Amino acid sequence: MQRRDAVKFCAALLGTSLSPALRRAFADNLTATQGTNAVRLSNLQEQLISTLAELIIPTTDTPGAITAGVPRFIIHIYTHWFDESERAIFLQGLERLEQASQSQQACHFVDASQTFQNLQLAQEEAIALNYVSDAPVRGIATREHDPNTPFFSRLKELVVVGYYTSEIGCKQEQIYTPMPGRYQGQLPYSEFNRRFSG
């Protein structure tokens, strides 16, 4: 699967076209170098991103987000391609999770119980869903491209795109068939349980 096809697949999976930050990044082939616009995250924030990515796409019978390099992808997009408002919303989301963990679990979010982590992530998702349902649609641009798009919507997009444009996402999570050998009209889905990519 070529990156171009993987990006199209991700957009279809998300039900929208990619956000402006990701479109800019892919247009430049993700080749931004460290420069004046680059903003560093703390080690704790990077660990938090890794934890969140793995909660969204955990390791099961296929590798999860961490093994696929999704946290590095998210950090790269945040560092080089997010604008100031996108960074602010993303940081506010990370800070909200960390503060909730400190006040309710007396520890960093990355050290909290997985039950607590999932509950907090579900609350962030509810915030995002409520925002999307109330946000006006601006012509051809979708609600997700609103500059005030909530934290979870940005996070989910980054995790899904980062995962399904990785080699693991393309070739292991999906069943990779670079040259299908024959047509089989009635393929039992239960034998595979994953999508095909080619």
TATA-V18630 format. One record per residue. N is the residue number from 1. PHI is phi in degrees with one decimal (* if undefined). PSI is psi in degrees with one decimal (999 if undefined). D_LAST is the distance of its C-alpha to the last C-alpha in whole Angstrom. Layout:
# TATA-V18630
n	phi	psi	d_last
N	PHI	PSI	D_LAST
N	PHI	PSI	D_LAST
This chain:
# TATA-V18630
n	phi	psi	d_last
1	*	128.0	5
2	-77.2	155.4	9
3	-57.2	-39.6	11
4	-57.7	-43.2	12
5	-69.3	-36.8	9
6	-64.2	-39.6	10
7	-64.6	-42.3	13
8	-62.2	-41.1	13
9	-61.9	-43.3	11
10	-62.8	-41.7	14
11	-62.5	-41.1	17
12	-65.8	-39.8	16
13	-64.1	-38.3	16
14	-80.4	-15.6	19
15	78.1	20.3	21
16	-158.7	167.1	22
17	-76.0	165.1	21
18	-69.2	153.1	21
19	-66.9	160.5	25
20	-55.4	-39.9	27
21	-62.0	-43.2	27
22	-71.4	-36.3	23
23	-62.5	-41.8	23
24	-62.8	-43.5	25
25	-62.9	-47.4	24
26	-70.7	-30.4	20
27	-63.1	-32.5	22
28	-97.3	13.0	24
29	59.6	29.9	21
30	58.6	27.3	23
31	-99.6	20.5	25
32	-61.4	140.9	28
33	-107.9	160.8	31
34	-56.6	125.9	34
35	-148.1	-162.2	36
36	-67.8	-26.2	39
37	-86.7	-6.9	37
38	-71.4	137.0	35
39	-126.0	127.8	36
40	-88.0	145.8	36
41	-98.0	156.0	36
42	-75.0	164.0	38
43	-58.6	-41.2	37
44	-64.2	-41.1	38
45	-64.3	-38.7	36
46	-66.5	-39.2	33
47	-64.2	-38.6	33
48	-64.1	-41.8	33
49	-61.5	-42.1	30
50	-60.8	-45.1	28
51	-61.3	-45.4	30
52	-65.1	-42.3	29
53	-60.6	-42.5	25
54	-71.5	-29.2	25
55	-66.1	-36.3	27
56	-76.9	-44.3	24
57	-126.4	87.2	22
58	-79.0	163.6	24
59	-71.4	126.6	23
60	-129.0	-123.1	22
61	-79.4	-6.0	21
62	-126.1	158.3	18
63	-61.2	149.2	19
64	-90.6	-169.2	21
65	-62.2	-39.6	21
66	-65.1	-47.0	24
67	-61.7	-33.4	22
68	-78.4	-4.5	19
69	83.7	17.3	21
70	-61.4	-43.4	21
71	-56.7	-41.0	25
72	-62.5	-39.4	25
73	-62.0	-47.7	23
74	-61.3	-45.0	25
75	-62.3	-40.1	28
76	-63.3	-45.6	27
77	-65.0	-44.9	26
78	-59.6	-46.0	30
79	-67.3	-42.7	31
80	-108.0	-23.3	30
81	-119.9	-21.1	29
82	-70.2	143.6	31
83	-87.0	179.7	34
84	-61.8	-40.7	37
85	-68.6	-37.9	37
86	-64.8	-41.9	33
87	-63.2	-41.4	35
88	-62.2	-45.9	38
89	-64.6	-41.0	36
90	-64.7	-45.0	34
91	-65.1	-37.9	37
92	-61.4	-39.2	39
93	-64.6	-45.1	36
94	-61.5	-43.3	36
95	-65.2	-37.9	40
96	-61.6	-44.1	40
97	-65.0	-42.5	38
98	-65.7	-42.9	40
99	-64.9	-39.9	43
100	-62.4	-40.7	43
101	-67.8	-42.3	42
102	-62.4	-41.5	45
103	-78.8	-31.9	47
104	-101.9	-25.9	46
105	-118.1	-8.4	45
106	56.9	39.4	47
107	-159.1	170.4	44
108	-65.8	153.4	41
109	-56.6	-38.7	38
110	-66.1	-20.0	36
111	-100.7	-3.6	39
112	-73.1	165.7	40
113	-65.6	151.2	39
114	-65.4	-31.4	35
115	-60.6	-45.5	37
116	-64.5	-44.9	38
117	-58.0	-45.9	35
118	-64.6	-38.2	33
119	-63.1	-44.7	36
120	-64.8	-39.7	36
121	-65.7	-38.6	33
122	-63.3	-37.0	33
123	-66.6	-39.8	36
124	-64.4	-38.0	34
125	-64.6	-40.3	32
126	-61.9	-40.9	35
127	-59.0	-45.3	36
128	-65.3	-42.4	33
129	-65.2	-40.5	32
130	-65.5	-38.7	36
131	-64.7	-46.7	36
132	-60.9	-39.6	33
133	-69.3	-23.4	35
134	-101.2	-14.1	38
135	-77.1	141.6	36
136	-73.5	147.1	37
137	-84.7	131.0	34
138	-106.6	85.5	34
139	59.3	-132.8	33
140	-75.5	-22.0	30
141	-72.6	137.1	29
142	-86.6	169.6	28
143	-57.9	-34.2	31
144	-63.5	-16.4	28
145	-94.9	2.7	29
146	-59.6	136.1	33
147	-61.7	-17.5	34
148	-99.5	18.4	36
149	-50.0	131.4	32
150	-63.3	160.6	33
151	-51.7	-50.6	32
152	-62.7	-37.5	30
153	-62.1	-42.6	28
154	-65.7	-44.7	27
155	-61.3	-49.1	27
156	-60.2	-43.4	24
157	-60.2	-45.5	22
158	-63.1	-40.7	22
159	-66.1	-47.9	21
160	-64.5	-47.3	18
161	-66.6	-43.7	17
162	-60.0	-39.9	18
163	-71.8	-49.3	16
164	-81.8	-3.9	13
165	-102.3	1.5	13
166	-85.5	161.8	14
167	-62.9	-39.1	12
168	-63.5	-46.4	14
169	-62.7	-38.1	12
170	-76.1	-38.7	9
171	-109.8	-19.4	9
172	-110.3	-44.5	12
173	-69.7	-38.6	13
174	-95.5	163.7	9
175	-89.9	112.7	9
176	-84.8	120.8	6
177	-128.2	86.9	5
178	-63.8	-28.2	5
179	-144.1	83.5	7
180	-55.7	133.2	8
181	-84.6	-26.6	12
182	-157.3	162.7	13
183	-92.5	131.3	14
184	-130.6	106.6	16
185	-69.8	-27.6	17
186	-122.1	76.9	19
187	-87.8	118.5	16
188	-66.8	113.8	19
189	-59.4	-33.7	17
190	-62.0	-20.0	20
191	-78.3	-16.7	18
192	-122.9	-46.5	15
193	62.1	13.0	16
194	-139.8	162.8	13
195	-75.0	159.7	10
196	-97.4	146.2	7
197	-133.2	150.7	4
198	-157.0	999	0
